[in-house]
Amino acid sequence: MTSLYQLLIGAIIGIVQGISEWLPISSKTQVLVASNYLLGLSFQQAYTFGLFMEIGTVIAAVIYFRRELAALVNVLLGSRDAHARRLLAFVVVTIVMTGIIGAPLYLFADSITGFSIGIPMLVIGVILIGDALLIRYSRRQAKMANTKKLANLGIWDYVLIGIAQGIAALPGVSRSGITTSTMLIMNVEADEAFRLSFITGIFASVAAFGLTLVATNVNVSTAIASIGIAGLGVAIIVSIVVSLFLIDFLIKVAGRSKIVYLTAALGVIAIASGLISIVTGIGG
């Protein structure tokens, strides 16, 4: 029987997932922490549940990027649209590389203990602040003349972005944080970097969701039993609603001159989250 407590926990986890998926603080890690404390799940169970909960943010991203996804389907049906064909190539290459790198790391992470999830967040935070400085000084001097969009990226750029995304299978590593940072370092325009990161994240998250069902379905079953079907439903719905607002906000801000402050702020958030994790011993 579903309790009010389970519904409340579902709402909290949905908010955590909906916010952290798009910030450089690793949504799977934040859900891991929340479900560990609120549901009493073990590290491995909570880690798996963090990946499983990406289903809500995937649905939100599909809704937000429905036109881009429809264009990809049209390419598969024979469309010759150049931009859509390039986007499809980008998605395919990055997801293949993500799978090659990410699947073994996920299986490894599911068996480890004594790993501080705060360390990767500190690293990503420092990288993001470095990105902000890069945008502030070198790009401003060049008046953004040399920034790139998808049309300017090549196959090896796709491979590098896919590798970065695969590394996000590790606890504490933010998928959106590491992929966006990688593209900003590659001099990709900020709003384009966020958009491409979020689009390819749809497919990466679907793959991660499927991997949890295949490789660690016992952990998923335990987590669902703890939160209840109704609680899980609330968590997914809340994460969808929160995600739609945050995706739109981040992409719009990234397309403005305030991207330096946004990137620096995201870096500070990541560092603060990492320090809290280390001090409290979360994941250790």
Residue, then its C-alpha position, 0 to 999 in steps of 0.5 A: m500500500t502506497s504511503l504519503y511518505q513514499l509520495l513525498i519521497g518521490a516528489i523530492i527525488g523527482i526535483v533532485q533528478g530534474i535539477s541535477e541532470w542539467l547541472p554539472i553535479s551528476s544527477k545519478t550521484q545526487v539521486l544516489v545520495a537522496s535515495n541512500y538517506l531517504l530510502g535506505l538503499s545501499f551504495q550499489q542500489a542507490y547508484t543503479f536507481g540514479l541511472f534508472m531515474e534518468i527516464g524522467t529527464v529523457i522524456a522531458a528532453v524528447i519533448y523539448f527537442r522533438r523537432e530535432l528528433a523528428a528531423l533525425v527520423n526523417v533522415l532515416l526515412g530518406s531526407r537529404d537535409a544536410h544539418a539533420r544528417r550531420l546531427l545524426a552522424f554526431v549522435v551515432v558516433t558519440i553514442v557508440m563511443t559512449g557505449i564503448i567507454g561507459a558500459p565497462l565503467y558502469l559495471f566497474a562502478d557497480s562493484i566498487t566501494g571506498f570511492s569518493i564521488g566528490i573528487p570528480m565533481l571537483v575536477i569538473g568544477v575546476i574545468l568549468i571555471g577554466d571554461a569561463l575564463l577561456i570564454r571571458y578572455s580569449r573568445r572576447q578578444a577574438k570577438m567570437a569569430n572562431t567559435k564553432k557550431l555542429a557544421n564545423l566539427g569533424i569525426w574526431d571531435y565526435v569521438l572525443i565528445g563520446i569518450a567524455q560522455g562515456i566517462a560520465a558512467l562513473p559515480g560523481v561525474s556529471r554527463s552534461g557537465i563533462t560533455t558541455s565542458t569538452m565542447l566549450i574547450m573545443n571552442v563550440e558556441a555555448d548555446e550549441a554546446f548545451r544543445l548538443s550535450f542535451i540531445t546526445g544525452i537523450f540516447a546516452s540516458v536511454a542506454a544507461f536506463g536499459l543497462t540497469l534493467v539488463a545488468t543490475n535489475v535486482n537493484v532496480s527492483t529493490a529501489i522500486a519496492s522501497i519507493g513504491i509504484a506510485g512514488l516512482g510515478v510521482a518522481i518521474i512526473v516531477s522530474i519531467v516538469v522541472s527538467l522542461f523549465l531548466i533545459d529552456f533556461l540554460i539554453k536561453v542563458a547560454g545564448r546570451s552574453k551572460i554565458v561567462y557567469l553561467t559557466a562560472a556559476l556551474g563550476v562553483i556549484a560543482i565544486a561546492s557539491g564535491l566538497i560537501s560529498i568529501v566532507t560528509g564522506i558520501g560515496g567513500 
